[in-house]
Amino acid sequence: MTPGIYERKGRKAPKKIFAFTDKAPSYQKAFKFYPKMNAAAGRRFPRNFYRALAKAFATRRR
């Protein structure tokens, strides 16, 4: 058996549920997440920030 974490149910053969390896994973970008999120944040942040700031000033303790 190769290194990993196995699960055994009853008398059945162990089933590998997690494999150990010496190689580092490599991923590729699937979506253009950051450009889209930065654009959305650029549009929404000022309005939400100033609304929250006004609420903070209105409810501050004196």
ABEGO torsion letter per residue (X at the ends): XBBEBBBBBEABBBBBABBBBABBBBBBBABBAAAAAAAAAAAAAAAAAAAAAAAAAAABBX
